Amino acid sequence: MKKCKIFLLISILILTFAVFPSCKGEDDDGLRYGFTTEPSTLDPLNPSNTADGRSILFNVFEGLVKPHTDGTMLPCIAESWVIEQEGLAYIFTLRSAVRFHDGSVVTPADVKFSLETAANAEFDSLANISEVIIQGDNTIKIILKSRDPDFLPYLTIGIVKADNKDREKNVIGTGPFVMGQYTPQRRLVLTKFADYWQSNLPHLEKITIVFFANYDTLMVALRGGSIDGAFLTGSMAAQLDHRKYNIYSNNSAAVQLMALNNASAPFNSMEARLAVNYGIDIHEIIEAAFFGAGEPSGSPIIPGLSLYYENSLSYEYNPETARTLLKEAGYSDTNKLSFEITVPSNYSMHVDTAQVIVEQLERIGVDVKIKLVDWSTWLSDVYFGRQYQATIISLDSSSASPRGFLKRYRSNDGSNFINFKNNEFDDIFNSTLSEIDSAKRIALYKDAQRIIADNAASVYIQDILYFITFRNGTYDGAIDYPLYVIDFAAIYRIKSN
């Protein structure tokens, strides 16, 4: 027995070094941070990136503007702007001597190329650009096809060099960090940009992002010191000895939901969608899967967009109402509602949520099975293929605008993998695109949220409360944005006494 224990210990040590062979040694001079998914592209003008990919590229590329923590827009590559022609023209004065990572200065031609490329790729709202005009050495004028009062947040799109012929391999931005070595499925290195236009940033010389297959292996690395920090959910943060870690709450800026395929049985039935909404206790999900860390939200947009967020949409847990709806839909003890939840296995918080939902719906006579798939399969089968009944995921927006969350519910939108179709919603959403009166536009956004909730398009759970976690006495400075990003430039190393 003693020999078996020794053999087991040796095996664990071998496995640990095999999984994390290059996280120490040469990377001890910088922050080592864990992710469970990686970029699907390194090109900021490719709209197919993952949320984690956009979060990473936030540190490498910058737009004309950047978000503040309250969702308003701050100057970035542009130092100022004016809006003319009743909202049809935006004139930006570029900041002088902003440099790309190769040392060249950003020009209006680079901005024009970047915006036109993004518009052709049909990035949110940028397809509304009619023309980009260069006016002198440091001014750009953007003409819109139609007025768009929420246009500014979409200009966070990364500016690239116009003459860079291979943006995927030759990654050149203006951000605080330069793209270094990238080994897919293992790690990505970011190094400080010495000529960054904000001379006091970034604080750190180097960031090594380490990729893990799932949160179990990430947690092993964090406990073992192979990484210094990571985004954790409440359930994972609760497993740590808080005397050994600095833990900061941070909203994910993404809507966690059980997405229901409105075009596929059984959720092409309104009664079935309503039944599962009433049969799911969101408070219990947060308590069981997130150790009580989180606030329920019944909206398809995040609470962080407080000006637009409608906070009255959560379905109150009512199993009796759920059973009545099931009976009205023709279900019974001998003919149970049954369906499958397809969950990306690399997101343990979504797997945990699915397990709680299975138990809850069993109480009202619904049979649910969980199908675990890898991330690439989820993207191909669920998101693009729409071959699923239900799935649990968090949906973010590429900009700090309610439109980024709501557009995926338009009947003809390519990102509408939920297959929600409602003419009234489409009309209201289209009205938001041109309504310049702020109060009226806010009211329209709230009406759009109510239609989605009233039709029980999906089960909306929460904006997951994440915990940015660092080993005690190592790093601090994390910023909470209304976007799914991590700002490595703001993080600094804690000086030892």
VOGU-3710 file (C-alpha; in Angstrom, 3 decimals, decimal comma):
1> mkkckiflli> 0,000/0,000/0,000  2,830/2,394/0,864  4,479/1,738/-2,531  1,171/2,483/-4,258  0,910/5,835/-2,479  4,477/6,762/-3,464  3,790/5,787/-7,063  0,604/7,877/-7,042  2,468/10,919/-5,708  5,165/10,585/-8,377
11> sililtfavf> 2,470/10,266/-11,054  0,765/13,460/-9,855  4,065/15,341/-9,900  4,829/14,127/-13,428  1,347/15,167/-14,574  1,741/18,610/-12,990  5,016/19,278/-14,818  3,525/17,914/-18,059  0,528/20,252/-17,859  2,481/23,341/-16,773
21> psckgedddg> 5,977/22,908/-18,230  6,734/26,507/-19,135  4,926/28,636/-16,575  7,951/29,140/-14,351  11,561/30,070/-14,897  11,650/32,396/-17,840  8,228/33,874/-16,975  8,950/34,732/-13,327  9,439/38,419/-14,235  5,792/39,083/-15,041
31> lrygftteps> 2,174/38,335/-14,262  1,046/34,817/-15,211  -2,708/34,804/-15,723  -5,004/31,880/-16,494  -7,703/31,611/-19,189  -9,838/28,627/-20,195  -10,535/29,764/-23,760  -8,293/31,531/-26,228  -8,683/33,848/-29,216  -10,154/32,401/-32,376
41> tldplnpsnt> -8,418/35,235/-34,238  -5,748/37,854/-33,516  -7,225/40,282/-36,030  -9,408/42,926/-34,325  -11,269/43,460/-37,607  -12,415/39,838/-37,723  -15,871/39,700/-36,042  -15,654/35,982/-35,230  -13,536/36,279/-32,085  -14,403/34,731/-28,723
51> adgrsilfnv> -15,230/36,882/-25,690  -11,905/35,907/-24,108  -10,177/36,721/-27,382  -11,654/40,225/-27,412  -10,681/40,605/-23,762  -7,052/39,812/-24,564  -6,924/42,015/-27,678  -8,311/44,908/-25,604  -4,731/45,250/-24,346  -3,142/45,201/-27,806
61> feglvkphtd> -5,462/47,336/-29,952  -7,305/50,589/-29,349  -10,076/52,519/-31,063  -10,839/56,176/-31,546  -12,542/56,039/-28,139  -12,409/53,731/-25,124  -14,976/52,902/-22,421  -15,091/54,416/-18,970  -16,203/52,225/-16,052  -19,657/53,859/-16,168
71> gtmlpciaes> -20,133/53,024/-19,859  -19,471/56,524/-21,218  -16,815/57,001/-23,893  -13,404/58,562/-23,316  -10,897/59,903/-25,886  -8,300/57,390/-27,004  -6,602/57,530/-30,422  -8,899/60,496/-31,028  -8,328/63,319/-28,561  -11,662/65,019/-29,319
81> wvieqeglay> -14,718/64,919/-31,557  -17,790/66,889/-32,602  -21,111/65,665/-33,977  -22,673/67,623/-36,832  -25,452/67,450/-39,441  -28,014/66,424/-36,823  -26,089/63,277/-35,981  -25,089/62,217/-39,492  -21,459/63,381/-39,259  -18,779/62,655/-36,655
91> iftlrsavrf> -15,512/64,604/-36,893  -12,530/63,246/-34,938  -9,249/64,995/-34,233  -6,541/62,376/-33,819  -4,127/62,499/-30,914  -0,675/63,536/-32,133  2,146/61,002/-32,380  0,233/57,883/-31,314  2,486/55,066/-32,457  1,913/51,542/-33,636
101> hdgsvvtpad> 3,996/48,797/-32,085  6,400/48,890/-35,051  7,183/52,547/-34,292  5,178/54,133/-37,116  2,737/56,961/-36,346  -1,019/56,412/-36,710  -2,363/58,363/-39,681  -5,876/59,248/-40,834  -5,347/56,725/-43,654  -4,950/53,950/-41,056
111> vkfsletaan> -8,164/55,019/-39,346  -10,046/55,222/-42,646  -8,840/51,754/-43,671  -9,736/50,233/-40,281  -13,247/51,670/-40,166  -14,030/50,776/-43,777  -12,736/47,231/-43,267  -14,845/46,833/-40,122  -17,876/48,232/-41,917  -17,439/45,743/-44,778
121> aefdslanis> -17,163/42,945/-42,187  -20,530/44,154/-40,822  -19,385/44,884/-37,303  -22,216/46,154/-35,127  -23,472/49,501/-36,417  -20,342/50,168/-38,487  -22,138/48,982/-41,607  -24,079/52,225/-41,214  -20,970/54,146/-42,308  -21,515/55,787/-45,680
131> eviiqgdnti> -18,095/57,397/-46,077  -14,884/58,076/-44,185  -13,196/61,297/-45,294  -9,641/62,372/-44,491  -9,496/66,079/-43,650  -5,897/67,223/-43,281  -3,108/65,556/-41,332  -5,019/64,660/-38,175  -8,759/64,757/-38,832  -11,278/62,126/-39,883
141> kiilksrdpd> -14,900/62,742/-40,807  -17,361/59,847/-40,680  -20,616/60,212/-42,608  -23,455/57,861/-41,653  -26,179/56,540/-43,928  -28,734/57,288/-41,231  -28,636/58,904/-37,820  -27,423/56,627/-35,046  -27,441/58,122/-31,544  -25,599/55,080/-30,150
151> flpyltigiv> -22,848/55,100/-32,760  -19,969/56,298/-30,567  -19,521/53,113/-28,440  -18,843/51,120/-31,609  -15,744/53,173/-32,346  -13,795/51,174/-29,779  -12,978/48,891/-32,734  -9,199/48,405/-33,005  -7,249/50,652/-35,386  -4,732/48,747/-37,528
161> kadnkdrekn> -1,993/49,658/-40,010  -3,453/50,107/-43,475  -0,458/48,450/-45,144  -0,369/45,378/-42,869  -1,149/42,569/-45,308  -1,347/39,757/-42,728  -3,003/41,003/-39,538  -3,412/37,461/-38,211  0,325/36,763/-38,081  1,729/40,287/-37,946
171> vigtgpfvmg> -0,168/41,624/-34,926  0,440/45,394/-34,692  -1,718/47,656/-32,554  -1,330/50,839/-30,535  -2,274/49,414/-27,120  -0,209/49,266/-23,926  1,031/45,755/-24,705  2,748/44,215/-27,714  1,830/40,735/-28,888  4,694/38,340/-28,199
181> qytpqrrlvl> 5,026/34,579/-28,518  1,759/32,718/-28,973  1,603/28,956/-28,657  -2,026/27,875/-29,196  -3,550/25,874/-26,342  -0,582/26,712/-24,138  0,274/30,383/-23,688  0,374/33,900/-25,124  2,905/36,539/-24,059  2,263/40,299/-23,942
191> tkfadywqsn> 5,133/42,729/-23,384  5,078/46,404/-22,390  4,983/48,908/-25,254  7,695/51,412/-24,371  6,269/54,131/-26,675  2,678/53,895/-25,476  0,990/57,311/-25,635  -0,013/57,158/-21,957  3,464/57,407/-20,490  2,424/56,173/-17,031
201> lphlekitiv> 1,012/52,910/-18,383  1,259/49,973/-18,326  2,682/49,188/-14,899  3,902/45,687/-15,723  6,644/44,698/-18,129  5,172/41,361/-19,133  1,964/39,332/-19,068  1,966/35,607/-19,745  -1,526/34,288/-20,432  -1,653/30,537/-19,773
211> ffanydtlmv> -4,465/28,535/-21,390  -6,134/25,613/-19,625  -8,538/22,988/-20,874  -10,918/23,673/-17,968  -11,183/25,356/-14,592  -10,125/22,233/-12,694  -6,620/22,371/-14,165  -6,576/26,159/-13,803  -7,345/25,859/-10,080  -4,546/23,309/-9,640
221> alrggsidga> -2,152/25,775/-11,283  -3,332/28,687/-9,145  -2,975/26,726/-5,911  0,403/25,393/-6,967  1,786/28,810/-7,911  2,179/28,079/-11,628  -0,015/31,122/-12,327  -0,491/34,292/-10,298  -4,124/35,035/-11,033  -7,338/34,285/-12,906
231> fltgsmaaql> -11,025/35,131/-13,268  -12,962/32,821/-10,906  -16,638/32,316/-10,165  -17,992/32,467/-6,620  -17,925/28,692/-6,186  -14,268/28,524/-7,202  -13,208/31,538/-5,131  -14,927/29,975/-2,109  -12,632/26,949/-2,382  -9,550/29,088/-1,755
241> dhrkyniysn> -8,015/30,050/1,574  -8,771/33,774/1,548  -5,727/34,424/3,724  -3,561/33,331/0,801  -5,307/35,221/-2,021  -6,438/38,745/-2,836  -9,949/38,407/-4,269  -11,805/41,279/-5,981  -15,389/41,130/-7,235  -15,900/42,024/-10,888
251> nsaavqlmal> -18,945/41,651/-13,121  -18,435/39,580/-16,236  -20,417/42,156/-18,286  -22,130/39,224/-19,989  -25,620/37,757/-19,620  -25,698/34,171/-18,371  -28,762/32,424/-19,728  -30,219/29,078/-20,614  -30,774/29,781/-24,291  -33,808/28,024/-25,764
261> nnasapfnsm> -33,993/27,189/-29,461  -37,294/28,862/-30,327  -37,402/27,130/-33,720  -36,998/23,577/-32,444  -39,175/21,287/-30,336  -39,993/21,494/-27,528  -39,214/25,223/-27,285  -41,090/26,247/-30,394  -43,985/26,109/-27,913  -44,606/29,238/-25,823
271> earlavnygi> -46,092/27,129/-23,001  -42,934/24,995/-22,782  -40,711/28,088/-22,625  -42,891/29,676/-19,955  -43,018/26,447/-17,939  -39,243/26,149/-17,661  -38,985/29,847/-16,761  -41,414/29,416/-13,876  -39,837/26,077/-12,936  -36,311/27,447/-12,474
281> diheiieaaf> -35,275/29,126/-9,227  -32,526/31,582/-10,132  -31,795/32,383/-6,484  -31,095/28,705/-5,853  -28,780/28,557/-8,893  -26,740/31,469/-7,557  -26,659/29,954/-4,083  -25,751/26,433/-5,197  -23,515/27,032/-8,212  -21,999/30,398/-7,279
291> fgagepsgsp> -21,914/30,215/-3,456  -24,461/33,009/-3,204  -22,316/35,508/-5,111  -24,547/37,192/-7,662  -27,841/38,961/-8,323  -30,659/37,540/-10,472  -31,421/39,316/-13,725  -34,287/38,609/-16,088  -33,057/40,889/-18,847  -31,128/40,130/-22,037
301> iipglslyye> -28,838/43,104/-21,288  -26,488/43,547/-18,322  -27,446/45,560/-15,203  -24,204/47,519/-15,662  -25,915/49,441/-18,471  -28,096/50,931/-15,742  -29,534/53,714/-17,881  -31,154/51,175/-20,224  -31,588/48,127/-17,993  -35,122/47,022/-17,116
311> nslsyeynpe> -34,982/45,419/-13,657  -38,528/44,046/-13,418  -38,335/41,113/-15,811  -37,316/38,068/-13,737  -39,838/35,229/-13,598  -40,774/34,487/-9,997  -40,144/30,849/-9,148  -43,561/29,159/-9,147  -43,563/25,380/-9,653  -47,369/25,201/-9,521
321> tartllkeag> -47,703/27,640/-12,416  -45,043/25,652/-14,261  -47,014/22,402/-13,804  -50,217/24,076/-15,007  -48,482/25,327/-18,145  -47,064/21,873/-18,812  -50,540/20,369/-18,517  -51,965/22,986/-20,905  -49,209/22,109/-23,375  -50,252/18,429/-23,275
331> ysdtnklsfe> -47,545/17,068/-20,994  -48,237/14,609/-18,191  -46,579/11,972/-16,003  -46,747/9,539/-18,920  -45,801/12,125/-21,537  -43,137/14,243/-19,905  -41,479/17,296/-21,347  -37,912/16,241/-22,005  -34,960/18,016/-23,562  -31,174/18,185/-23,670
341> itvpsnysmh> -28,928/21,006/-22,478  -25,738/21,243/-24,538  -22,993/22,811/-22,401  -19,398/23,753/-23,285  -17,360/21,614/-20,907  -14,579/24,179/-20,447  -16,961/26,498/-18,553  -17,446/24,833/-15,181  -19,858/27,564/-14,016  -22,224/26,704/-16,883
351> vdtaqviveq> -21,899/22,982/-16,166  -22,684/23,618/-12,485  -25,682/25,746/-13,487  -26,980/22,990/-15,765  -26,767/20,452/-12,949  -28,870/22,647/-10,659  -31,441/23,214/-13,412  -31,737/19,464/-14,038  -32,615/18,936/-10,363  -35,079/21,840/-10,283
361> lerigvdvki> -36,992/20,804/-13,390  -37,149/17,207/-12,206  -39,325/18,488/-9,333  -42,000/19,621/-11,807  -41,846/16,450/-13,870  -39,463/17,535/-16,633  -36,690/15,188/-17,787  -33,465/16,980/-18,678  -30,151/15,541/-19,788  -26,808/17,327/-20,033
371> klvdwstwls> -24,615/16,945/-23,103  -21,051/18,161/-22,559  -19,136/19,279/-25,660  -15,817/20,996/-26,266  -15,748/24,660/-27,225  -15,179/24,171/-30,949  -18,099/21,725/-31,113  -20,325/24,186/-29,266  -19,464/26,915/-31,749  -20,045/24,725/-34,809
381> dvyfgrqyqa> -23,134/22,836/-33,651  -24,919/25,278/-31,349  -23,932/28,814/-32,294  -23,449/28,450/-36,032  -25,370/25,215/-36,729  -28,276/25,931/-34,342  -28,604/22,191/-33,812  -29,603/22,111/-30,154  -32,601/22,345/-27,841  -31,135/24,336/-24,941
391> tiisldsssa> -27,698/25,535/-23,959  -26,147/27,493/-21,102  -23,736/30,248/-22,006  -22,879/33,877/-21,251  -23,462/36,398/-24,045  -21,472/39,616/-24,116  -21,424/42,685/-26,351  -18,513/44,030/-28,337  -19,459/47,539/-27,212  -20,885/49,240/-24,132
401> sprgflkryr> -24,295/49,627/-25,726  -27,643/47,872/-25,183  -27,819/47,375/-28,924  -24,946/44,893/-28,794  -27,011/42,651/-26,519  -30,388/43,122/-28,201  -29,409/42,889/-31,854  -29,015/39,109/-31,664  -32,805/38,850/-31,208  -33,646/40,444/-34,570
411> sndgsnfinf> -35,377/37,935/-36,797  -32,793/38,095/-39,584  -29,633/38,637/-37,543  -26,824/36,155/-38,150  -26,063/35,952/-34,416  -29,676/35,070/-33,529  -28,851/31,441/-32,693  -31,839/31,424/-30,320  -34,066/31,731/-33,415  -36,287/34,334/-31,755
421> knnefddifn> -38,679/35,915/-34,244  -41,048/38,716/-33,280  -42,196/41,477/-35,637  -43,000/43,899/-32,824  -39,501/43,499/-31,412  -37,965/44,050/-34,848  -39,942/47,273/-35,293  -38,969/48,617/-31,878  -35,327/47,694/-32,326  -35,243/49,410/-35,710
431> stlseidsak> -36,751/52,521/-34,092  -33,855/52,714/-31,630  -31,448/53,096/-34,535  -32,673/56,569/-35,416  -34,430/57,931/-32,329  -32,321/60,899/-31,224  -34,403/61,832/-28,185  -32,563/60,164/-25,302  -35,599/59,535/-23,084  -37,599/58,042/-25,946
441> rialykdaqr> -34,673/55,825/-26,996  -34,267/54,514/-23,437  -37,996/53,738/-23,324  -37,715/51,830/-26,616  -34,817/49,757/-25,297  -36,854/48,855/-22,224  -39,850/47,927/-24,377  -37,576/45,652/-26,424  -36,415/43,891/-23,268  -40,012/43,387/-22,110
451> iiadnaasvy> -41,010/41,753/-25,398  -38,153/39,261/-25,123  -39,072/38,481/-21,513  -42,833/38,302/-22,132  -42,223/35,760/-24,895  -39,920/33,746/-22,616  -37,308/33,684/-25,365  -34,837/32,075/-22,959  -34,173/31,761/-19,227  -32,154/34,803/-18,121
461> iqdilyfitf> -30,121/34,168/-15,010  -27,523/36,819/-14,124  -24,478/38,841/-15,040  -22,073/36,424/-13,384  -20,112/37,974/-10,553  -16,528/36,981/-11,218  -13,662/37,309/-8,817  -10,333/38,538/-10,093  -8,010/36,549/-7,905  -4,297/36,994/-7,262
471> rngtydgaid> -2,012/35,169/-4,911  -1,754/37,219/-1,711  0,700/40,094/-1,856  1,351/39,858/-5,601  -0,892/42,076/-7,780  -3,694/44,657/-7,576  -5,420/47,322/-9,692  -8,151/45,450/-11,589  -10,839/47,681/-13,155  -14,510/46,754/-13,605
481> yplyvidfaa> -15,824/47,805/-17,055  -19,322/47,293/-18,522  -17,549/45,137/-21,104  -16,103/41,642/-20,891  -12,471/42,739/-20,782  -9,479/42,649/-18,480  -7,329/45,766/-18,478  -3,827/44,454/-17,821  -2,412/47,992/-18,142  -4,025/49,023/-14,858
491> iyriksn> -2,677/46,061/-12,872  0,427/46,632/-10,809  2,688/44,549/-8,637  2,332/45,068/-4,890  5,584/46,224/-3,373  6,772/44,061/-0,522  7,450/45,767/2,811
//
